[in-house]
């Protein structure tokens, strides 16, 4: 499939993922591009990634990874980074998660919602996708619809969260069903810096993982498809 440019005639973006570092493996470079255009970018994370570092106590990991995500968000111009404080590794699709996500969408009133692939895998492979990624993405797409319906989760209206049906589309980064791309040639360095901000997590990965090589090479492959130096692929829903 020939990738098309993501439309950019909008002003407010809400990026929602399961864990610290999820956005930074490609999608955060697009966030940097958009914040540089004067668009509003807000990040919401379902968990604090407390189960993501085997050699670190979950309580300590939550603190470290929260700090890393806040620093990473600042690098790409996010105006705020919020956490829903759900349990890392144990997200469950259901009404509670949909309600929390719909509440966030109503509060921030985005025109575009960004996440990462919630399909069985990622574009280019990489093995079976994490359960939290799959659960979060499906619930998020449903919550976009929920956010616009005052009769779904009427308790949100009682809280003062008025319906919002202004989301034009959802973008899922690195989806195997990608249809669109964002040219990140001018901001790839900020994308790399945002991934480097996850120092403790990257150290725990071991195996000599090189964030700069990973992002430059993966974005160059997409860029070659579309005729630019570096690009990020997205499924547009």
C-alpha positions as CSV (number, residue, x, y, z in Angstrom):
1,X,0.0,0.0,0.0
2,X,1.3,3.5,-0.9
3,X,1.4,5.6,2.2
4,X,-0.3,9.0,2.2
5,X,0.7,12.1,4.3
6,X,-1.2,12.4,7.5
7,X,-3.5,15.5,7.3
8,X,-2.1,18.3,9.5
9,X,-5.0,20.9,9.3
10,X,-5.8,20.5,13.0
11,X,-4.6,22.0,16.3
12,X,-5.0,19.6,19.3
13,X,-3.5,16.1,19.7
14,X,-3.8,13.6,22.5
15,X,-1.3,10.8,22.6
16,X,-2.4,7.8,24.7
17,X,-0.3,4.7,25.3
18,X,0.1,2.0,27.9
19,X,3.7,2.5,29.1
20,X,6.5,5.0,29.4
21,X,8.7,4.6,26.3
22,X,5.8,3.4,24.0
23,X,5.6,6.6,22.1
24,X,9.4,7.1,21.9
25,X,10.0,4.1,19.5
26,X,8.9,6.3,16.6
27,X,5.7,8.2,17.2
28,X,7.3,10.9,19.4
29,X,9.2,12.3,16.5
30,X,5.8,13.1,14.9
31,X,4.7,14.7,18.1
32,X,7.9,16.9,18.0
33,X,7.0,18.0,14.4
34,X,3.5,18.9,15.4
35,X,4.4,20.8,18.6
36,X,6.9,22.7,16.4
37,X,4.0,23.7,14.2
38,X,2.3,25.3,17.2
39,X,-0.1,22.4,17.8
40,X,-1.0,21.3,21.3
41,X,0.3,17.9,22.3
42,X,-0.7,16.1,25.5
43,X,0.4,12.7,26.6
44,X,-1.7,10.2,28.7
45,X,-0.2,6.9,29.9
46,X,-2.3,4.1,31.3
47,X,0.4,2.9,33.6
48,X,3.8,4.1,35.0
49,X,5.6,1.1,33.6
50,X,6.4,-0.4,37.1
51,X,6.6,-4.0,35.8
52,X,9.0,-3.1,33.0
53,X,12.4,-3.5,34.6
54,X,13.2,-6.9,36.0
55,X,16.0,-5.9,38.3
56,X,14.1,-3.0,39.9
57,X,11.4,-3.0,42.5
58,X,8.1,-1.9,41.0
59,X,7.7,1.0,43.4
60,X,11.1,2.4,42.4
61,X,10.6,1.6,38.7
62,X,7.3,3.6,38.7
63,X,9.1,6.7,40.1
64,X,12.0,6.4,37.7
65,X,10.0,5.7,34.6
66,X,7.5,8.5,35.5
67,X,10.4,11.0,35.6
68,X,11.8,9.6,32.4
69,X,8.5,10.0,30.6
70,X,8.0,13.6,31.9
71,X,11.5,14.5,30.6
72,X,10.8,12.7,27.3
73,X,7.5,14.5,26.8
74,X,9.2,17.8,27.4
75,X,11.8,17.1,24.7
76,X,9.0,16.7,22.0
77,X,7.0,19.7,23.3
78,X,4.2,17.9,25.2
79,X,2.4,20.5,27.4
80,X,1.5,17.9,30.0
81,X,2.1,14.2,30.8
82,X,-0.6,12.4,32.7
83,X,-0.9,8.9,34.2
84,X,-4.1,6.8,34.8
85,X,-2.2,4.7,37.3
86,X,-3.5,1.3,36.1
87,X,-1.4,-1.8,36.7
88,X,1.4,-2.4,34.3
89,X,1.1,-5.7,32.4
90,X,-2.5,-6.2,33.6
91,X,-4.6,-3.9,31.5
92,X,-8.0,-5.4,30.8
93,X,-10.5,-4.3,28.1
94,X,-13.7,-3.2,29.8
95,X,-15.9,-0.4,30.8
96,X,-13.6,0.9,33.5
97,X,-10.8,1.5,31.0
98,X,-13.1,2.9,28.4
99,X,-14.5,5.3,30.9
100,X,-11.1,6.6,32.0
101,X,-10.1,7.1,28.4
102,X,-13.3,8.8,27.5
103,X,-12.9,11.1,30.4
104,X,-9.4,12.1,29.2
105,X,-10.7,12.7,25.7
106,X,-13.5,14.8,27.0
107,X,-11.2,16.8,29.2
108,X,-8.6,17.5,26.5
109,X,-11.0,17.7,23.5
110,X,-8.4,16.7,20.9
111,X,-9.0,16.6,17.1
112,X,-6.5,13.8,16.7
113,X,-5.7,10.9,19.0
114,X,-2.3,9.1,18.7
115,X,-1.3,5.7,20.0
116,X,0.9,2.8,18.8
117,X,0.1,-0.4,17.0
118,X,-2.5,-2.4,18.8
119,X,-2.6,-5.1,16.2
120,X,-1.0,-8.5,16.7
121,X,2.4,-7.2,15.7
122,X,4.2,-4.1,14.5
123,X,5.1,-3.0,11.0
124,X,8.1,-4.9,9.9
125,X,7.6,-7.7,12.4
126,X,9.0,-7.7,15.9
127,X,7.0,-10.6,17.4
128,X,3.7,-10.8,19.2
129,X,2.6,-7.4,20.5
130,X,2.3,-6.8,24.2
131,X,-1.1,-7.5,25.8
132,X,-1.3,-4.0,27.2
133,X,-0.7,-2.4,23.8
134,X,-3.5,-4.5,22.2
135,X,-6.0,-3.9,25.1
136,X,-5.2,-0.2,25.3
137,X,-5.5,0.5,21.6
138,X,-8.9,-1.3,21.2
139,X,-10.3,0.4,24.3
140,X,-9.0,3.8,23.1
141,X,-10.7,3.6,19.7
142,X,-13.9,2.7,21.4
143,X,-13.5,5.5,23.9
144,X,-13.3,8.0,21.1
145,X,-16.8,7.0,20.2
146,X,-17.9,6.9,23.9
147,X,-16.6,10.4,24.4
148,X,-19.0,11.8,22.0
149,X,-22.1,10.0,23.4
150,X,-23.7,11.7,26.4
151,X,-25.7,8.5,27.1
152,X,-22.6,6.3,27.5
153,X,-21.0,6.9,30.9
154,X,-23.6,9.5,31.9
155,X,-21.7,9.8,35.2
156,X,-19.0,11.7,33.3
157,X,-21.6,14.4,32.4
158,X,-22.5,14.6,36.1
159,X,-18.8,15.1,36.8
160,X,-18.8,18.0,34.4
161,X,-17.2,16.2,31.5
162,X,-19.3,17.2,28.5
163,X,-19.4,15.0,25.4
164,X,-16.7,15.6,22.8
165,X,-17.2,14.2,19.2
166,X,-14.5,16.3,17.6
167,X,-11.9,13.6,17.1
168,X,-11.3,13.4,13.4
169,X,-9.1,10.3,13.4
170,X,-6.9,8.0,15.5
171,X,-3.3,7.3,14.4
172,X,-1.6,4.1,15.4
173,X,2.1,4.2,15.0
174,X,4.1,1.4,13.3
175,X,0.9,-0.6,12.7
176,X,1.2,-3.5,10.1
177,X,-1.9,-1.9,8.6
178,X,-0.3,1.5,8.1
179,X,-1.9,3.8,5.6
180,X,-0.2,7.2,6.2
181,X,3.1,8.7,7.1
182,X,4.6,11.8,8.8
183,X,7.8,13.3,7.5
184,X,10.1,13.6,10.6
185,X,13.3,14.4,8.7
186,X,13.7,17.8,10.5
187,X,12.9,16.5,14.0
188,X,14.5,13.0,14.1
189,X,17.1,14.3,16.5
190,X,14.4,15.2,19.0
191,X,12.8,11.9,18.5
192,X,16.1,10.2,19.3
193,X,16.6,12.4,22.4
194,X,13.1,11.5,23.6
195,X,14.0,7.8,23.5
196,X,17.4,8.4,25.1
197,X,15.5,10.0,28.1
198,X,14.4,6.5,29.1
199,X,17.9,5.8,30.5
200,X,16.9,3.2,33.1
201,X,14.7,1.3,30.7
202,X,17.2,1.3,27.9
203,X,19.9,0.1,30.3
204,X,17.7,-2.7,31.4
205,X,17.2,-3.8,27.8
206,X,20.9,-4.6,27.5
207,X,22.1,-6.4,24.4
208,X,23.8,-3.2,23.2
209,X,20.6,-1.6,22.1
210,X,21.4,1.7,20.3
211,X,18.4,4.1,20.2
212,X,19.9,6.4,17.6
213,X,20.7,3.6,15.2
214,X,17.3,2.0,15.8
215,X,15.3,5.2,15.1
216,X,17.4,6.4,12.2
217,X,17.3,3.1,10.4
218,X,13.6,2.4,11.0
219,X,12.6,6.0,10.0
220,X,14.9,5.9,6.9
221,X,13.1,2.7,5.7
222,X,9.7,4.4,5.8
223,X,11.3,7.6,4.4
224,X,12.6,5.6,1.4
225,X,9.1,4.4,0.7
226,X,7.7,7.9,0.5
227,X,10.6,9.9,-0.8
228,X,11.9,11.7,2.3
229,X,14.9,11.2,4.5
230,X,13.0,10.0,7.6
231,X,9.3,9.2,8.2
232,X,7.0,7.5,10.7
233,X,4.2,5.2,9.5
234,X,0.7,5.3,11.0
235,X,-2.5,3.5,10.6
236,X,-5.2,6.1,10.2
237,X,-8.6,5.1,11.7
